[in-house]
Amino acid sequence: MFESPFEWCTLINVALNSVAGTVLTLTTPDIEQTWKEFQENFTPIDAAGGIVYNELGELMVIERLNKWDLPKGKIEMGENPKEAAIREVEEECGIKDLTIESYCGSTYHVYTLNFQIVLKRTYWYRMSVKKKKLTPQESEGITNAFWIKETEHPKLIENTYRSIAAFLERIL
């Protein structure tokens, strides 16, 4: 298989920078072993976040680095993913009284942090809350937090990260 994180990242970058809709397929006789080897090449970080709806069926969205995104962040020592998801949504959007309704799955993405190649797994939870004014956490680079109607979901998917877009297309 691949011998270094550089080789894996090169493969990932080729896939990400390909023509939209391009699919990269790897075949392996042992998916669990390949996944284990893949993960060993990266510094792991676990995060959690929310797909948050209000009573009007509007979805909570944040804007960071000129991209639409969902509230999420790293799991702190001693926290479980559910606790981290609630804390991160509260911090990033300035709200309280969230209710977790269900687990929606995980996403993975790769990035560089302090000269280390990170594999970040994010646990996602569907949450509900009464509609409230949102306050973006500017210290985390969040410039806006707002509610969008279902008719605006395609705009969200057009202006977000590929991993988030693929995840939202699957769950929305």
N, C-alpha and C positions, 0 to 999 in steps of 0.2 A: 504494500500500500504506500501511502505517502510517508516520507521520512522526516518532515519538518513542518512547523507551523507555516513557514513561508510557502511551501508547496500547497498546503490546504488553502491558505489565504489567496494565493494566485488563482486557484480553481474557483473559489467563491467570487473573487472580483471579476473574473471572466464571465461567470454566470450573471452577476449583478449588472455588469456593463454591456451585456448582450442586447440585442434588439428586444423590445418589449414583447412579452409573450414567449420568449425562448425558454425551454425547459432543459435543465441539466439532469441527466439520469446517470447514476453510478450503479453498477451491478457488483454484487459481492456474494460469495457463498455463505457468509456469516455476518448478518447485519448487526447483531449485538457486539461482536468482536470489532467490526469496523467502527461502529459508533463509539465504543470504548477507546479505541486507538485515536479516533478523531478528537475526542474530548481531552485526552492526555496531552495534546499539543497546545492547549490554551489555559489561561488563568480563568477559572470559573467565577462568575458572579451571579447570584440569584436576586431577582427583583420580583415585584408584584405590582399589579395595577387594577384599575377598574374600568369597566364598560358601564357607565352610570346613566340611568334614565330617571327623569322626573315623572310626576303623575300625568303629564300631558304627552308622554311618549317621546320627549325630546332627549337627545343624546348630549352628554357633556363632552366638550372638546376643548383642548388647550392649543395655543400657538407658541411654538418655540423654534427659533432659528428659521423663521419664515415658513415653517411647515406646520400643518395641522397634526395633532398627536392626541394620544390618550394619556391621562395622568397615571404615572407609574414611578417606581424608584426602588433602590436597593433595599433588601431585607437586612435589618440590623440584627446584631448578635442577640439571641434570646427570643426573637420574634418568629412566629410562624407566618407562612405566606398570607393568610387571611388578615392577620393583624397588620402586617406591613402594607397590604393593599389599602386597607381603610386609612391608615396613618398617612400614606402617600397622597391619596386623593384629598384628604382633609387639608394637608399642608399645601399641596399644589393649587388647590382651588378655593381654599378659605371657607370650607363648609363643614358641618357636623351632621350627626344623626343619619349616617348611611346605614343601609341594611344590605347584607350580602344575600343574594337570592340563589346563586349557583356558581359552580366552577365552569369556566368556558374553555379551558385548555391553556397551553403554553406556546410561546414563541421563542425563537432563538435568533440572536444576531451577533456578529463578530465586529469588533472595533479595537482600536489601539488606545491604551491608557497608560501614561507614564512609561512608555517604551515596552509595554507588555501587550500581547495580543490576547484579548478577552473574549470569551464565549459567554454571553449573557443570556440566561434563561429567565423569561418573565412569565409568572403565573397570573392568569387573568380571571377576574371575578365579575359577574354581572351583579350590579348593585342598583338600589333604588333610593331615592331621596325626594322630599318635597322640593319643588322648585324654589330656589333661593338665588340671591345675587351672588355671583362668583367673583372671587378676588384672586387674580393670578399671583403666584409666588415669584416675584421678579428676581429674587436672589438666586433662583434656579434657572434664570433665562426665559421664564414664561412671560410672554408679553400680553397674552390675552387668554381669557377663559370664558366660554360662552356655551349656550344651548343651541342645538340645531334640530330642525324638524327632519323627519324621515326623507322628505323630498330633497334635502340638501346632502344626504349621504354620498351621492356620487361626487360632489365637489370635494368632500373630505377625502375620499379614496384617490382622487386625482392629485391632491396636494399633500400627500403624506409619504412616509417611508414605505418601501416595498413590502417589508415584513408585516407592517401594520395593515397595509392595503390588502394583502393576501389574507390575513387573519380576519379582517372586517368583512371581506367578501364571503368568507366561509360562515361567519356567525350572524351577519345581519340579515 
